[in-house]
């Protein structure tokens, strides 16, 4: 038990460090680039390797590889290490070829007449530098998966820290030591991503060599285990691809807008929404998933329904007030964190609108994440895939309908509406979700959540618009340090007064 606790503490500490550095990286990024064309070009360029990373390395390929590798390792260490070589060899060969072609074509397009001197030429040029990160991070993720299978978690948890440190260092050096132009800083930033990828690959590589005596060799041979991984991979890859294409559609359309800054504001708002989503929603889904998987059989249906209802209560009870807090405190949050350097008061005002819109989607993102786990606990993979496809098509339709009249605000609303459609689809198709559950005071308890959120929102609104009305960075920091704890207290007291079962649990999560 102590071993497990120690590993959890290690991973939690490194994850917290990574999130802190990630926030610092974003603050520094917008300070260096603001809502400029160059900054947006980097965001677009970095989207592509991230798409492959989430879809392959840290997504479905890892999910397909780890169970098969673990099973093989229990039978034969030699065969397991051979399997690792087979998977990494295929990644290096296939992704290496794809990366080389993409980098060459991107560079050619950026210097050709097709690219011209437009924002697209800048995005293509930066993409020609950064896309090689795909090979490094995907291979690293597989090696990390092998280490995790043997109870070694440091390398995987520390990997994002390396990326953030490299990116922060490049921006500090480029802007404050060498006084480079924006495009040169962006190019240096792309090179730092590649360098981070090398470090992220070297760390698990060396650990595997020292701890398991693994010596990588090129192996394109087939095996029963390799066939298993392929069969598992292609099923999940489609669902993961759909989700990433959804993000890509929004960012490409935002980048295509003539008015600058749209992609920057959309990216910034998504980063801020992802903070409570990652800390609360994903954590709740992860914790509840094993219990739901245990009780998903027919004999334990009552226990299963109870677990689902409790998970939904906690998810909604945490993310709805978090969304309200982001919306009502959007201006002071953006001012306190991002208003400096190239990101001034005008950019804060534009970003505030997008953040308010995006915060509306937070409960939908969270609840749909939990509902996907409900389906997975019953080994149902088809409905989440269908929901992802419906969400993607909805997002595309809403984007095309709203972009001409409402520009980036329309894209933000399209993302929210697509998330709502996905959540509704998952809820309707689920046997565990009913009108009685959602509307009745038990077991979901919607009324305590709604009333407590309204009470908290009134306090935040009054504090911001009638009492303090902070404007400077220092004033906003002091204001947030005072009003956020006050909001948590008001919301928790409301839950307690209205009879919400997990009021104390909610309080601890929001306070932290």
Secondary structure as GFF3:
##gff-version 3
##sequence-region A 1 512
A	DSSP	alpha_helix	2	33	.	.	.	ID=ss1
A	DSSP	alpha_helix	37	52	.	.	.	ID=ss2
A	DSSP	pi_helix	53	60	.	.	.	ID=ss3
A	DSSP	alpha_helix	61	75	.	.	.	ID=ss4
A	DSSP	alpha_helix	77	90	.	.	.	ID=ss5
A	DSSP	pi_helix	91	95	.	.	.	ID=ss6
A	DSSP	alpha_helix	96	111	.	.	.	ID=ss7
A	DSSP	alpha_helix	119	130	.	.	.	ID=ss8
A	DSSP	alpha_helix	133	149	.	.	.	ID=ss9
A	DSSP	alpha_helix	154	172	.	.	.	ID=ss10
A	DSSP	pi_helix	173	177	.	.	.	ID=ss11
A	DSSP	alpha_helix	182	212	.	.	.	ID=ss12
A	DSSP	alpha_helix	224	256	.	.	.	ID=ss13
A	DSSP	alpha_helix	262	276	.	.	.	ID=ss14
A	DSSP	pi_helix	277	281	.	.	.	ID=ss15
A	DSSP	alpha_helix	282	294	.	.	.	ID=ss16
A	DSSP	three_ten_helix	298	300	.	.	.	ID=ss17
A	DSSP	alpha_helix	301	328	.	.	.	ID=ss18
A	DSSP	alpha_helix	330	338	.	.	.	ID=ss19
A	DSSP	alpha_helix	345	360	.	.	.	ID=ss20
A	DSSP	alpha_helix	362	377	.	.	.	ID=ss21
A	DSSP	alpha_helix	382	429	.	.	.	ID=ss22
A	DSSP	alpha_helix	435	439	.	.	.	ID=ss23
A	DSSP	alpha_helix	446	462	.	.	.	ID=ss24
A	DSSP	pi_helix	463	467	.	.	.	ID=ss25
A	DSSP	alpha_helix	473	497	.	.	.	ID=ss26
A	DSSP	alpha_helix	503	511	.	.	.	ID=ss27
###
